């Protein structure tokens, strides 16, 4: 009986035997390749033992080959274990991630989670009564807190160090018309307050988005600062619409007319002296010198009380005079910020 007769007795089908040969061929080849180092090492040891007459050299060669075989065997075994462990770890990690995803998808929202979400929305949207309008983009709400509109800028009307901007009073009046003594809804973006401590908010009255309305009707310019950029695109589009339709501060009322340049004559003329500024006072003034203004408290047209010796006391030309700072404050004035 030859080697094929053994398989024929158990597997009569030749096709099955063919596939069996294909299946076992890689296994046999793998065993042969794994045994090649040991076969070569054994052959070297045998040849050294038979052909080297010097005992010292012979046993040295045999020892080196033996140690090399032992080291290569240990390294081969270690690599097999590491590969097996890495495959197990990958499988474990994939299974763990799959389980975590499934748990997160199957997790139901608890009433506590819903309550937390509702509280967050309430903190971002709050309703307050507007008690005072400072200017076109700043208001004061109940409790005395000031609110600065996000994303817009109206012409200046209350800063004593800057001239009143064109269409600034109209913007302030329109803002009063929209929000004064009304309940407004304040919506936060990213920042809570500005460097002056004012709340930064989007302002709504019923269905009117006040910030956008002031820009669209030409009372304000779009003025966006990161990170509060939620409606920057909408404000830019509203400003573009106001410009195209020449509304408000984009209209003819705020166009700057350039005076013609006059070439001076060669003939020398006497300089023209401008008249002294006229100091406007109310009839309630009852103390101090009406000409020099020394010793009196000046209430500017913006409502700021300037006492003698303060920064802008001498620069304040149009004012109402009071004997004391207390009298000025009682009349509705306020102290300067610096």
C-alpha positions in Angstrom: 0.0 0.0 0.0 1.5 3.3 -1.0 0.9 6.7 0.6 -2.1 7.5 -1.6 -3.8 4.2 -0.9 -4.1 5.1 2.8 -6.3 8.2 1.9 -8.2 6.3 -0.8 -9.4 3.8 1.8 -11.0 6.6 3.8 -11.8 9.2 1.1 -12.7 7.5 -2.1 -13.7 10.8 -3.8 -10.7 12.2 -5.7 -12.1 15.8 -5.5 -12.3 15.7 -1.8 -8.8 14.4 -1.6 -7.6 17.3 -3.7 -9.2 19.8 -1.4 -7.7 18.0 1.5 -4.2 18.3 0.0 -4.8 22.0 -0.5 -6.0 22.4 3.1 -3.1 20.6 4.7 -0.3 21.9 2.4 0.0 25.3 4.2 0.1 23.6 7.5 2.8 21.2 6.4 4.8 24.0 4.8 4.5 26.1 8.0 5.8 23.2 10.1 8.7 22.7 7.7 9.7 26.4 7.7 9.4 26.5 11.5 11.7 23.4 11.8 14.3 24.7 9.3 16.4 26.6 11.9 16.4 23.5 14.1 17.3 21.2 11.2 20.1 23.6 10.1 21.3 23.9 13.7 21.3 20.2 14.3 23.2 19.6 11.0 25.8 22.2 12.1 26.2 20.5 15.5 26.5 17.1 13.9 29.2 18.3 11.4 31.1 20.1 14.1 31.0 17.1 16.3 32.3 14.7 13.5 34.8 16.9 11.6 36.4 19.3 14.2 39.3 17.5 15.9 40.1 20.4 18.4 37.9 19.7 21.4 37.9 23.3 22.5 36.8 24.7 19.1 34.3 21.9 18.6 32.4 22.4 21.9 32.5 26.2 21.5 30.8 25.9 18.1 28.3 23.4 19.5 27.5 25.7 22.5 27.0 28.8 20.3 24.7 27.0 17.9 22.7 25.5 20.8 22.3 28.9 22.5 21.3 30.5 19.2 18.6 27.9 18.8 17.3 28.4 22.3 17.2 32.2 21.9 15.5 32.1 18.5 12.9 29.7 19.9 12.1 31.9 22.9 11.8 35.0 20.6 9.5 33.1 18.2 7.3 32.0 21.1 7.1 35.6 22.5 6.1 37.1 19.2 3.3 34.5 18.9 2.0 35.4 22.3 2.2 39.2 21.7 0.3 38.9 18.4 -2.4 36.8 20.1 -2.7 39.3 23.0 -2.9 42.3 20.6 -5.7 40.6 18.6 -7.6 39.9 21.8 -7.2 43.5 23.0 -8.5 44.9 19.7 -11.4 42.6 19.9 -12.1 43.6 23.5 -11.9 47.4 22.7 -14.2 47.0 19.7 -16.7 45.1 21.7 -16.5 47.7 24.6 -17.1 50.6 22.2 -20.0 48.9 20.6 -21.5 48.3 24.0 -21.0 51.9 25.1 -22.7 53.2 21.9 -25.6 50.8 22.4 -26.0 51.9 26.0 -25.9 55.6 25.1 -28.5 55.0 22.3 -30.8 53.0 24.6 -30.5 55.4 27.6 -33.7 57.1 28.3 -33.9 60.8 29.3 -34.7 61.1 33.0 -36.9 63.9 34.5 -33.8 65.3 36.1 -32.2 65.8 32.7 -35.3 67.5 31.3 -35.4 69.8 34.3 -31.7 70.7 33.8 -32.4 71.6 30.1 -35.4 73.7 31.1 -33.4 75.6 33.7 -30.6 76.3 31.1 -33.2 77.7 28.6 -34.8 79.9 31.4 -31.3 81.3 32.3 -30.7 82.2 28.6 -34.2 83.8 28.1 -35.4 86.1 30.9 -38.2 88.6 31.0 -37.8 92.0 32.7 -39.5 95.4 32.8 -37.5 98.2 31.2 -37.5 101.2 33.6 -35.1 103.5 31.7 -33.7 104.0 28.2 -30.1 105.3 28.3 -29.6 105.7 24.5 -30.4 103.8 21.3 -28.6 100.6 22.3 -28.6 100.6 26.1 -31.4 100.2 28.6 -31.9 99.8 32.3 -34.2 97.1 33.7 -35.9 96.6 37.0 -33.3 96.2 39.7 -31.0 98.9 38.2 -29.0 96.5 35.9 -28.0 98.0 32.5 -28.3 96.0 29.3 -26.3 96.6 26.1 -27.8 95.4 22.9 -25.6 92.7 21.2 -24.4 93.2 17.6 -25.4 96.8 16.9 -24.2 100.3 17.6 -26.3 103.5 17.6 -24.9 107.1 17.3 -23.6 108.6 20.6 -25.9 110.8 22.6 -24.8 110.6 26.3 -21.0 110.6 26.3 -19.8 114.0 27.5 -16.5 113.5 25.8 -18.0 112.8 22.3 -20.3 115.0 20.2 -23.8 113.9 19.7 -23.9 111.6 16.6 -26.2 112.3 13.7 -29.5 110.4 14.2 -28.5 109.6 17.7 -31.5 111.3 19.3 -33.9 109.7 16.8 -32.4 106.2 17.7 -32.8 106.9 21.4 -36.4 108.0 20.9 -37.3 105.0 18.8 -35.7 102.7 21.4 -37.9 104.3 24.1 -40.9 103.9 21.9 -40.1 100.2 21.5 -39.2 99.1 25.0 -39.7 101.7 27.7 -42.1 100.6 30.5 -42.6 97.3 28.7 -41.7 93.7 29.5 -38.8 92.6 27.3 -37.3 89.1 26.7 -33.5 89.1 27.1 -31.6 86.3 25.3 -27.9 85.6 26.0 -25.3 84.6 23.3 -21.9 83.6 24.7 -20.7 86.5 26.8 -22.6 87.5 29.9 -21.4 91.1 30.4 -19.0 93.6 28.8 -16.1 95.4 30.4 -18.4 97.9 32.0 -20.5 95.3 33.7 -23.5 95.7 31.4 -25.5 92.6 30.4 -25.0 91.7 26.8 -28.3 90.5 25.4 -30.6 90.2 22.4 -33.8 92.0 23.2 -37.3 91.0 22.1 -40.7 92.8 22.6 -43.4 90.3 21.8 -42.5 89.2 18.2 -40.2 92.2 17.5 -36.4 91.5 17.5 -35.4 95.0 18.7 -31.7 94.7 17.8 -32.4 93.8 14.2 -35.3 96.3 13.9 -33.1 99.2 14.8 -30.5 98.2 12.2 -33.0 97.5 9.5 -34.8 100.8 10.0 -31.5 102.8 9.9 -31.3 103.7 13.6 -28.1 101.6 14.2 -25.2 100.0 12.5 -24.2 96.3 12.6 -21.3 96.0 15.0 -20.4 92.4 15.8 -17.7 91.3 18.2 -16.6 87.7 18.8 -17.7 85.5 20.4 -21.2 86.9 20.2 -21.8 86.3 16.5 -25.1 84.4 16.4 -27.0 87.0 14.3 -24.0 88.7 12.6 -25.2 87.6 9.1 -28.7 88.8 9.8 -27.5 92.2 11.1 -25.3 92.7 8.1 -28.1 92.0 5.7 -30.4 94.4 7.6 -27.8 97.1 7.4 -27.3 96.5 3.7 -31.1 96.9 3.2 -31.1 100.1 5.2 -28.3 101.5 3.1 -29.9 100.6 -0.2 -33.1 102.3 0.9 -31.4 105.3 2.5 -33.2 104.9 5.8 -32.3 106.8 8.9 -28.6 107.6 9.4 -28.0 106.4 5.8 -30.3 109.0 4.4 -29.7 112.6 3.4 -30.0 113.9 7.0 -26.6 112.5 7.9 -24.8 113.2 4.6 -21.6 115.2 5.2 -21.4 118.3 3.1 -17.8 119.4 2.2 -17.2 123.2 2.4 -15.4 124.7 -0.6 -11.7 125.4 -0.1 -11.1 129.2 -0.2 -7.6 130.4 -1.3 -6.4 133.1 1.1 -5.9 136.6 -0.3 -2.4 138.1 -0.5 -3.8 141.2 1.3 -3.4 140.8 5.0 -6.6 141.1 6.9 -7.3 141.4 10.6 -8.1 138.1 12.3 -11.8 137.5 13.1 -12.3 136.9 16.8 -15.1 134.4 17.5 -17.7 135.5 20.1 -17.4 134.0 23.6 -19.6 131.0 24.1 -22.9 131.7 25.8 -23.5 129.8 29.0 -27.0 128.5 29.2 -28.5 128.3 32.7 -31.9 127.6 34.2 -33.7 130.1 36.3 -33.3 127.8 39.3 -29.6 128.8 39.7 -29.2 130.8 42.9 -25.5 130.8 43.8 -22.0 131.4 42.6 -20.8 133.6 39.9 -22.8 133.5 36.8 -19.9 134.4 34.5 -16.9 132.5 35.8 -18.8 129.4 37.0 -16.4 129.0 40.0 -17.8 127.5 43.1 -20.9 126.1 41.5 -21.8 122.5 40.4 -22.4 122.2 36.6 -25.1 119.8 35.3 -24.3 119.1 31.7 -26.9 118.6 29.0 -26.3 114.9 29.3 -27.3 114.9 33.0 -23.8 114.6 34.5 -22.9 116.7 37.7 -19.4 118.2 37.4 -18.1 119.7 40.7 -15.3 122.2 40.7 -11.9 120.6 40.2 -13.2 117.5 38.4 -11.8 116.5 35.0 -14.4 118.0 32.7 -15.5 120.9 34.9 -13.9 123.7 32.8 -14.7 122.0 29.5 -18.5 121.9 30.3 -19.9 125.1 28.6 -23.6 124.4 28.4 -24.9 123.5 31.8 -27.4 124.2 34.6 -25.9 125.5 37.8 -26.5 124.2 41.3 -25.1 125.2 44.7 -24.2 121.7 45.8 -23.6 118.3 44.3 -26.6 117.0 46.3 -28.9 119.6 44.7 -27.6 118.4 41.3 -28.3 114.7 42.0 -31.7 115.5 43.5 -32.6 117.1 40.2 -32.0 113.9 38.4 -28.4 114.2 37.6 -25.6 111.6 38.1 -22.0 111.6 38.9 -19.4 111.2 36.2 -17.7 107.8 35.8 -14.3 109.3 36.3 
